[in-house]
């Protein structure tokens, strides 16, 4: 695993030499996005919830919660609980 990490670090150094370092704005965006995903994931760890329930609990707009939850489902960190009526519910894996 350490060999793989060293190889990635070398590739990043080469890329930084060619393209320059990552902009502070992009780093800030990534930090905020990661924090939002963590809030959503923490909210659905214990009990499945709908998007509006999650949004109300963590004080984020519903559209932002939906964006985070979509990514979490896509990458296997959360699952969809099918509902017969109303909103879908989500649960952390």
Secondary structure, DSSP 8 states (H G I E B T S, - for coil): -HHHHHHHHHHHHHHHHHH-S--HHHHHHHHHHHHHHHHHHHHTSSS-B-HHHHHHHHT--HHHHHHHHHHHHHTTSEEEE--SSSS-EEEE-
